[in-house]
Amino acid sequence: MGIATEDEFRAFAVEAIPIIANYARRRLAPLSTSELDDIVARVLEVAWRRRGDIPDEAPLAWTIGVTRRTLANAHRSYRRRRALIARQRSTGTTNSAEEQVSATRTVSDALSQLSESDREILALHYWDGVDVPGVAQILNITTNAAAVRLTRARQRFETAYREIAST
């Protein structure tokens, strides 16, 4: 079962590429057509890694299943990028450049007053977007400990920020 040799995989790929491309092209929107080659390449990469799992009786059906999941991942990434861009866009009046620099400096000064562990947990959570269980795993602590540390670090940051902003 599966594809055993490199030559067998090449023959499989020659047959599969047009099928993968046509399937993906019909379902590509809202992605750009420039992403089609990347999707085909990702599908072939999965097929190569799992060539022993490709069923002899339905290799193209298996490949279409991989293409379907690869497209779903690409669409999910697209939606996430769009949501991030939308969140980053200003919804009201923008601050002047001077106000933005001042706010950035205040944040930077407040962070510099915190311990390294406080800065690390705040950066992991707020800048890197890691959830509390993920922070716990990264720091090799319990989820409860991560939640407590994050809360305390946030409180210390808020106190430092208020002190700096009021001067």
Backbone as CSV, one residue per row, in Angstrom:
resi,resn,N_x,N_y,N_z,CA_x,CA_y,CA_z,C_x,C_y,C_z
1,MET,0.843,-1.189,0.000,0.000,0.000,0.000,0.879,1.239,0.000
2,GLY,0.456,2.229,-0.722,1.191,3.474,-0.751,2.144,3.545,-1.928
3,ILE,2.906,4.597,-1.916,3.874,4.843,-2.979,5.248,4.578,-2.390
4,ALA,5.952,3.637,-2.954,7.196,3.180,-2.339,8.429,3.920,-2.845
5,THR,8.474,4.251,-4.125,9.704,4.820,-4.687,9.491,6.261,-5.140
6,GLU,10.614,6.904,-5.360,10.576,8.281,-5.849,9.973,8.343,-7.256
7,ASP,10.287,7.364,-8.085,9.728,7.324,-9.443,8.208,7.155,-9.408
8,GLU,7.714,6.295,-8.511,6.265,6.136,-8.358,5.626,7.457,-7.922
9,PHE,6.311,8.165,-7.013,5.760,9.443,-6.556,5.735,10.459,-7.700
10,ARG,6.783,10.489,-8.509,6.810,11.412,-9.659,5.645,11.124,-10.599
11,ALA,5.416,9.864,-10.889,4.305,9.489,-11.773,2.970,9.889,-11.144
12,PHE,2.853,9.665,-9.849,1.645,10.068,-9.127,1.468,11.586,-9.203
13,ALA,2.541,12.347,-8.974,2.470,13.806,-8.972,2.072,14.352,-10.341
14,VAL,2.627,13.770,-11.397,2.283,14.217,-12.754,0.782,14.081,-12.994
15,GLU,0.210,12.995,-12.519,-1.228,12.775,-12.667,-2.037,13.657,-11.709
16,ALA,-1.516,13.863,-10.503,-2.287,14.560,-9.466,-2.257,16.073,-9.587
17,ILE,-1.175,16.653,-10.067,-1.047,18.116,-10.070,-2.214,18.805,-10.783
18,PRO,-2.597,18.399,-11.986,-3.730,19.091,-12.630,-5.035,18.928,-11.847
19,ILE,-5.218,17.780,-11.234,-6.443,17.543,-10.460,-6.449,18.420,-9.214
20,ILE,-5.307,18.474,-8.517,-5.186,19.330,-7.330,-5.420,20.789,-7.711
21,ALA,-4.757,21.233,-8.783,-4.859,22.634,-9.200,-6.286,23.001,-9.599
22,ASN,-6.946,22.134,-10.359,-8.318,22.429,-10.779,-9.267,22.456,-9.583
23,TYR,-9.118,21.491,-8.691,-9.971,21.449,-7.494,-9.770,22.728,-6.676
24,ALA,-8.505,23.083,-6.434,-8.206,24.265,-5.618,-8.641,25.553,-6.321
25,ARG,-8.426,25.656,-7.626,-8.773,26.867,-8.375,-10.269,27.174,-8.261
26,ARG,-11.106,26.146,-8.313,-12.561,26.353,-8.230,-12.987,26.805,-6.841
27,ARG,-12.166,26.555,-5.839,-12.527,26.881,-4.456,-11.584,27.904,-3.838
28,LEU,-10.830,28.601,-4.636,-9.779,29.487,-4.160,-10.300,30.783,-3.539
29,ALA,-11.362,31.332,-4.083,-11.856,32.631,-3.595,-12.127,32.572,-2.108
30,PRO,-11.811,33.576,-1.369,-11.325,34.908,-1.718,-9.809,35.011,-1.820
31,LEU,-9.110,33.895,-1.809,-7.655,33.934,-1.938,-7.282,34.368,-3.350
32,SER,-6.090,34.906,-3.492,-5.647,35.332,-4.818,-5.124,34.131,-5.599
33,THR,-5.162,34.230,-6.903,-4.698,33.134,-7.751,-3.199,32.900,-7.573
34,SER,-2.482,33.898,-7.075,-1.048,33.710,-6.846,-0.777,32.686,-5.745
35,GLU,-1.759,32.392,-4.926,-1.585,31.422,-3.850,-1.828,29.977,-4.312
36,LEU,-2.314,29.820,-5.516,-2.621,28.483,-6.025,-1.389,27.579,-6.046
37,ASP,-0.269,28.094,-6.542,0.952,27.281,-6.595,1.391,26.846,-5.199
38,ASP,1.255,27.733,-4.214,1.630,27.386,-2.842,0.755,26.258,-2.304
39,ILE,-0.522,26.317,-2.614,-1.443,25.282,-2.138,-1.100,23.936,-2.781
40,VAL,-0.857,23.943,-4.082,-0.484,22.700,-4.771,0.811,22.155,-4.172
41,ALA,1.770,23.031,-3.935,3.048,22.592,-3.354,2.853,22.008,-1.959
42,ARG,1.992,22.637,-1.141,1.737,22.113,0.203,1.095,20.728,0.139
43,VAL,0.169,20.547,-0.793,-0.492,19.240,-0.939,0.531,18.182,-1.346
44,LEU,1.395,18.517,-2.294,2.417,17.554,-2.717,3.403,17.266,-1.590
45,GLU,3.697,18.264,-0.779,4.586,18.049,0.367,3.967,17.047,1.348
46,VAL,2.679,17.225,1.630,1.988,16.282,2.515,1.979,14.890,1.884
47,ALA,1.695,14.841,0.585,1.657,13.539,-0.104,3.024,12.871,-0.050
48,TRP,4.074,13.629,-0.209,5.411,13.043,-0.151,5.703,12.499,1.243
49,ARG,5.400,13.307,2.277,5.663,12.867,3.650,4.838,11.635,4.011
50,ARG,3.616,11.557,3.483,2.712,10.465,3.846,2.509,9.494,2.694
51,ARG,3.479,9.401,1.822,3.332,8.569,0.616,2.997,7.114,0.935
52,GLY,3.404,6.637,2.077,3.080,5.272,2.466,1.621,5.107,2.864
53,ASP,0.949,6.223,3.169,-0.459,6.181,3.574,-1.432,6.334,2.415
54,ILE,-0.924,6.668,1.244,-1.802,6.890,0.092,-2.381,5.548,-0.341
55,PRO,-3.700,5.421,-0.326,-4.310,4.127,-0.666,-4.165,3.808,-2.159
56,ASP,-3.827,2.582,-2.440,-3.651,2.149,-3.833,-4.948,2.248,-4.627
57,GLU,-6.077,1.996,-3.957,-7.359,1.949,-4.671,-7.937,3.328,-4.972
58,ALA,-7.491,4.379,-4.269,-8.059,5.711,-4.508,-7.046,6.815,-4.188
59,PRO,-5.911,6.839,-4.881,-4.894,7.838,-4.553,-5.348,9.270,-4.831
60,LEU,-6.113,9.464,-5.900,-6.546,10.826,-6.220,-7.624,11.318,-5.261
61,ALA,-8.482,10.434,-4.813,-9.484,10.831,-3.819,-8.793,11.236,-2.523
62,TRP,-7.781,10.491,-2.130,-7.013,10.822,-0.930,-6.374,12.199,-1.100
63,THR,-5.827,12.449,-2.288,-5.159,13.721,-2.567,-6.152,14.881,-2.547
64,ILE,-7.345,14.658,-3.050,-8.361,15.713,-3.001,-8.740,16.001,-1.560
65,GLY,-8.789,14.996,-0.713,-9.051,15.210,0.702,-7.978,16.082,1.331
66,VAL,-6.723,15.827,0.997,-5.617,16.651,1.506,-5.749,18.080,0.964
67,THR,-6.109,18.195,-0.303,-6.279,19.522,-0.913,-7.395,20.286,-0.213
68,ARG,-8.466,19.600,0.078,-9.598,20.225,0.768,-9.172,20.786,2.129
69,ARG,-8.423,20.005,2.894,-7.954,20.464,4.213,-6.921,21.577,4.084
70,THR,-6.075,21.503,3.081,-5.077,22.552,2.853,-5.768,23.862,2.494
71,LEU,-6.789,23.787,1.663,-7.564,24.985,1.329,-8.267,25.557,2.556
72,ALA,-8.811,24.687,3.392,-9.471,25.161,4.609,-8.483,25.904,5.494
73,ASN,-7.265,25.393,5.608,-6.235,26.083,6.389,-5.882,27.428,5.769
74,ALA,-5.762,27.471,4.457,-5.431,28.727,3.773,-6.551,29.752,3.951
75,HIS,-7.795,29.312,3.854,-8.920,30.230,4.062,-8.952,30.730,5.502
76,ARG,-8.677,29.855,6.444,-8.649,30.253,7.856,-7.545,31.299,8.091
77,SER,-6.384,31.073,7.521,-5.290,32.042,7.644,-5.671,33.377,7.020
78,TYR,-6.336,33.329,5.885,-6.780,34.551,5.223,-7.738,35.336,6.118
79,ARG,-8.711,34.629,6.709,-9.669,35.311,7.591,-8.972,35.913,8.804
80,ARG,-8.008,35.205,9.343,-7.264,35.731,10.497,-6.481,36.981,10.128
81,ARG,-5.830,36.954,8.963,-5.087,38.141,8.512,-6.021,39.328,8.339
82,ARG,-7.171,39.080,7.721,-8.141,40.167,7.493,-8.651,40.727,8.826
83,ALA,-8.921,39.853,9.783,-9.397,40.295,11.094,-8.323,41.105,11.803
84,LEU,-7.080,40.682,11.694,-5.989,41.414,12.320,-5.845,42.798,11.702
85,ILE,-5.906,42.867,10.402,-5.811,44.156,9.715,-6.964,45.054,10.135
86,ALA,-8.159,44.504,10.218,-9.323,45.294,10.629,-9.158,45.817,12.052
87,ARG,-8.613,44.985,12.948,-8.406,45.431,14.334,-7.357,46.519,14.414
88,GLN,-6.375,46.460,13.528,-5.292,47.426,13.578,-5.662,48.764,12.957
89,ARG,-6.672,48.771,12.141,-7.100,50.029,11.532,-7.756,50.909,12.573
90,SER,-7.536,52.161,12.434,-8.126,53.105,13.376,-9.617,53.239,13.095
91,THR,-10.408,53.298,14.150,-11.854,53.425,13.983,-12.328,54.851,14.190
92,GLY,-11.502,55.693,14.698,-11.903,57.074,14.958,-10.804,58.006,14.520
93,THR,-10.705,59.112,15.231,-9.657,60.060,14.901,-8.316,59.473,15.331
94,THR,-7.304,59.794,14.581,-5.986,59.278,14.908,-5.243,60.275,15.778
95,ASN,-4.373,59.739,16.604,-3.536,60.589,17.421,-2.450,61.193,16.545
96,SER,-1.958,62.336,16.982,-0.845,62.930,16.254,0.384,62.059,16.449
97,ALA,1.367,62.273,15.615,2.601,61.506,15.731,3.236,61.747,17.092
98,GLU,3.166,62.977,17.579,3.733,63.293,18.891,3.041,62.512,20.002
99,GLU,1.704,62.410,19.928,0.956,61.652,20.933,1.300,60.167,20.877
100,GLN,1.470,59.658,19.665,1.812,58.245,19.518,3.204,57.957,20.077
101,VAL,4.153,58.834,19.813,5.508,58.653,20.333,5.502,58.734,21.847
102,SER,4.745,59.682,22.389,4.667,59.852,23.831,4.058,58.619,24.487
103,ALA,2.991,58.096,23.905,2.341,56.900,24.455,3.282,55.706,24.378
104,THR,4.005,55.564,23.265,4.952,54.466,23.116,6.070,54.584,24.140
105,ARG,6.558,55.800,24.348,7.620,56.023,25.326,7.127,55.697,26.727
106,THR,5.890,56.080,27.046,5.330,55.800,28.364,5.201,54.296,28.588
107,VAL,4.730,53.579,27.609,4.619,52.121,27.709,6.007,51.519,27.899
108,SER,6.959,51.965,27.098,8.323,51.456,27.192,8.926,51.735,28.568
109,ASP,8.718,52.949,29.090,9.232,53.299,30.418,8.572,52.455,31.504
110,ALA,7.262,52.241,31.383,6.551,51.428,32.376,7.057,49.997,32.340
111,LEU,7.265,49.456,31.141,7.781,48.090,31.022,9.187,47.975,31.603
112,SER,9.990,49.020,31.436,11.363,48.954,31.951,11.403,48.907,33.475
113,GLN,10.340,49.325,34.134,10.287,49.283,35.593,9.877,47.909,36.123
114,LEU,9.427,47.038,35.236,8.974,45.710,35.656,10.137,44.722,35.669
115,SER,9.933,43.619,36.367,10.936,42.552,36.361,10.929,41.866,34.998
116,GLU,11.995,41.155,34.739,12.106,40.418,33.479,10.954,39.416,33.329
117,SER,10.590,38.742,34.414,9.516,37.744,34.333,8.170,38.405,34.045
118,ASP,7.938,39.606,34.620,6.697,40.329,34.326,6.662,40.745,32.857
119,ARG,7.772,41.277,32.361,7.825,41.692,30.946,7.608,40.489,30.036
120,GLU,8.212,39.360,30.388,8.091,38.166,29.554,6.648,37.679,29.476
121,ILE,5.985,37.587,30.611,4.612,37.055,30.595,3.659,38.021,29.894
122,LEU,3.866,39.328,30.076,3.026,40.308,29.376,3.261,40.248,27.871
123,ALA,4.528,40.135,27.468,4.836,40.066,26.039,4.268,38.792,25.414
124,LEU,4.421,37.667,26.101,3.870,36.419,25.570,2.369,36.529,25.346
125,HIS,1.686,37.076,26.337,0.227,37.116,26.257,-0.284,38.211,25.321
126,TYR,0.200,39.429,25.494,-0.378,40.553,24.759,0.263,40.790,23.393
127,TRP,1.539,40.580,23.259,2.173,40.843,21.969,2.247,39.612,21.100
128,ASP,2.506,38.477,21.709,2.606,37.254,20.921,1.273,36.532,20.793
129,GLY,0.262,36.959,21.571,-1.067,36.383,21.449,-1.210,34.985,22.019
130,VAL,-0.345,34.615,22.959,-0.410,33.280,23.551,-1.444,33.291,24.680
131,ASP,-2.359,32.327,24.660,-3.366,32.265,25.720,-2.731,31.762,27.017
132,VAL,-3.483,31.850,28.115,-2.945,31.505,29.433,-2.447,30.058,29.489
133,PRO,-3.203,29.068,28.974,-2.648,27.702,28.988,-1.340,27.597,28.190
134,GLY,-1.258,28.341,27.082,-0.024,28.339,26.288,1.134,28.965,27.045
135,VAL,0.857,30.068,27.745,1.885,30.712,28.568,2.364,29.731,29.631
136,ALA,1.411,29.029,30.245,1.770,28.052,31.275,2.691,26.985,30.706
137,GLN,2.383,26.514,29.532,3.209,25.480,28.910,4.599,26.025,28.583
138,ILE,4.671,27.231,28.027,5.958,27.832,27.667,6.826,28.038,28.901
139,LEU,6.214,28.525,29.979,6.966,28.820,31.197,7.101,27.609,32.112
140,ASN,6.503,26.506,31.711,6.560,25.261,32.481,6.001,25.454,33.901
141,ILE,4.811,26.069,33.957,4.102,26.272,35.218,2.662,25.836,35.016
142,THR,1.891,25.804,36.088,0.483,25.415,35.958,-0.300,26.553,35.320
143,THR,-1.447,26.224,34.769,-2.310,27.239,34.168,-2.747,28.243,35.219
144,ASN,-3.067,27.779,36.407,-3.464,28.678,37.486,-2.329,29.649,37.833
145,ALA,-1.111,29.136,37.932,0.040,29.993,38.241,0.249,31.033,37.139
146,ALA,0.066,30.622,35.894,0.219,31.560,34.777,-0.832,32.660,34.854
147,ALA,-2.065,32.293,35.175,-3.137,33.289,35.283,-2.848,34.272,36.409
148,VAL,-2.375,33.773,37.539,-2.058,34.637,38.674,-0.896,35.561,38.321
149,ARG,0.157,35.003,37.734,1.319,35.822,37.361,0.942,36.887,36.342
150,LEU,0.104,36.521,35.381,-0.324,37.483,34.370,-1.125,38.608,35.013
151,THR,-2.037,38.278,35.894,-2.842,39.298,36.581,-1.958,40.237,37.378
152,ARG,-1.022,39.690,38.126,-0.138,40.522,38.946,0.791,41.369,38.088
153,ALA,1.298,40.820,37.005,2.169,41.584,36.106,1.380,42.728,35.463
154,ARG,0.144,42.457,35.083,-0.701,43.489,34.489,-0.963,44.605,35.494
155,GLN,-1.226,44.241,36.746,-1.456,45.248,37.792,-0.203,46.094,38.014
156,ARG,0.965,45.470,38.072,2.210,46.218,38.255,2.462,47.137,37.066
157,PHE,2.161,46.651,35.850,2.326,47.489,34.666,1.396,48.700,34.726
158,GLU,0.128,48.458,35.057,-0.839,49.558,35.132,-0.416,50.603,36.157
159,THR,0.095,50.158,37.292,0.560,51.089,38.330,1.738,51.911,37.800
160,ALA,2.714,51.250,37.212,3.884,51.951,36.661,3.463,52.909,35.565
161,TYR,2.561,52.478,34.706,2.105,53.325,33.601,1.418,54.587,34.132
162,ARG,0.523,54.414,35.104,-0.179,55.568,35.680,0.807,56.547,36.313
163,GLU,1.786,56.034,37.026,2.782,56.904,37.677,3.569,57.694,36.651
164,ILE,3.989,57.046,35.592,4.762,57.727,34.557,3.899,58.713,33.789
165,ALA,2.683,58.322,33.468,1.781,59.184,32.695,1.367,60.431,33.479
166,SER,1.335,60.326,34.787,0.887,61.473,35.589,2.016,62.479,35.825
167,THR,3.243,62.125,35.487,4.350,63.065,35.692,4.591,63.919,34.489
